[in-house]
Amino acid sequence: MIYMDHSATAPVDPAVFEAMKPYFIDSFGNASTLYSLGREGRRAMESARKQVASIINADPKEIIFTSGGTESDNIAIKGTAYRLKNKGNHIITSNIEHPAVTETCKYLAKHGFDVTYVPVDNDGIIKASDVEDAITDKTILITIMHANNEIGTIQPIAEIGQIAHEKGIYFHTDAVQSVGKIPVDVNELNVDMLSLSSHKLYGPKGIGALYIKKGVRLEPILHGGGHERGLRPGTENVPGIVGLGKACEISQENLEKEMQELTRLRDKLIKAVLEENEEAYLNGHPTQRLPGNVNFRFTGIEGESLILHLDSKGIAASTGSACSSTKLEPSQVLMAIGLKEVEAHGSLRISLGRDNTEEQIDYVIKSIKEVVDILRKMSPLWCSKGE
Ligand SMILES: *Cc1c(COP(=O)(O)O)cnc(C)c1O
């Protein structure tokens, strides 16, 4: 099996698994107790908090642990909305956000908030000036993702953050796809809140973190025992937290090297597939995209058939996003970059990771060509220019 769906989830790094193991059976104590068994867990948790803070250049006191990217997004967005509802009711986001952001905004829109969805250009990039133009005196929050999960485009977060701060508006970014993949520095990005998730960076599933800048106040959305500064109550998931910390440490150490290698493999894949296949196109920006992200479309071919044929050749890739694969609607992200519905149904996302090799890339290039040729022979929609 050749795994090329790292944007959906990544395998746990063996070193991460080793780091987690002692905290299931030997050091199982409740990290909020006073005896030594609990203190061991507490110490491990605080050292993980440093590792998480370090990869985004934050202070450990600015990190709270959550159950993942979805929860971090919810705490940031609803926490701001509830806290500042007397100040204003307007939220700005984009039209290519992950459902964890979009659905949260839609929920708030049903409860008295106004949401503006800023568009993207045909490459999938948001213009900072469009965000600025959307600001009103009621705006309390701007939430724009750092890197997109389907087409990998990287947004001008630092620029948007500067605008938000000049106007005194809270700025949140969903950085689930970017942390551990490209440099992420909360100070350079000018963000007040940032979401990250462990399983997208070779850590375990069900754990994540939210960066909350010193001085930013949020209303809790969960109520309980007061853990994580009252913002995420519940007995701490110590093994998960330790795993997330270790995953951050490994990703930070290897960032430059991995970025270079994945960019090289990505560009080789893009170049070969566009050259070897008629009417093949790249979705998203050619360079302003994540090192491991490739998203193609092929005229006359359905994404689902492509995925299934590639699967039979031992390749795991996806269409738009894992979250929408069970729905029949076309990808919102691909519609947002101006594709027609039939085009948006024909996409293939290949997301590379640190375990992929050059040989695998060569095999995938060859397999895509074979599958595209077979599907087009069968497709009534396709008439090759040569025939
Ligand atoms: C995967 C993903 C999420 C959700 O993270 P979970 O940890 O699975 O809840 C949120 N935002 C983006 C951009 C993602 O890719």
The ligand as a Tripos MOL2 file, in Angstrom:
@<TRIPOS>MOLECULE
LIG
   15    15     1     0     0
SMALL
NO_CHARGES

@<TRIPOS>ATOM
      1 C1         -8.3010   17.8390    9.8130 C.3       1 LIG1
      2 C2         -8.6250   19.2700    9.9130 C.ar      1 LIG1
      3 C3         -9.3870   19.7690   10.9820 C.ar      1 LIG1
      4 C4        -10.0110   18.8680   12.0280 C.3       1 LIG1
      5 O1         -9.0580   18.3620   12.9140 O.3       1 LIG1
      6 P1         -9.4440   17.1030   13.8240 P.3       1 LIG1
      7 O2         -8.2830   16.9600   14.7500 O.co2     1 LIG1
      8 O3         -9.6160   15.9420   12.9080 O.co2     1 LIG1
      9 O4        -10.6990   17.4570   14.5420 O.co2     1 LIG1
     10 C5         -9.6240   21.1230   11.0440 C.ar      1 LIG1
     11 N1         -9.1190   21.9640   10.1200 N.ar      1 LIG1
     12 C6         -8.3690   21.5220    9.0800 C.ar      1 LIG1
     13 C7         -7.8260   22.4980    8.0990 C.3       1 LIG1
     14 C8         -8.1030   20.1640    8.9440 C.ar      1 LIG1
     15 O5         -7.3860   19.7390    7.9100 O.3       1 LIG1
@<TRIPOS>BOND
     1     1     2 1
     2     2     3 ar
     3     2    14 ar
     4     3     4 1
     5     3    10 ar
     6     4     5 1
     7     5     6 1
     8     6     7 2
     9     6     8 1
    10     6     9 1
    11    10    11 ar
    12    11    12 ar
    13    12    13 1
    14    12    14 ar
    15    14    15 1
@<TRIPOS>SUBSTRUCTURE
     1 LIG1         1 GROUP 0 **** ****
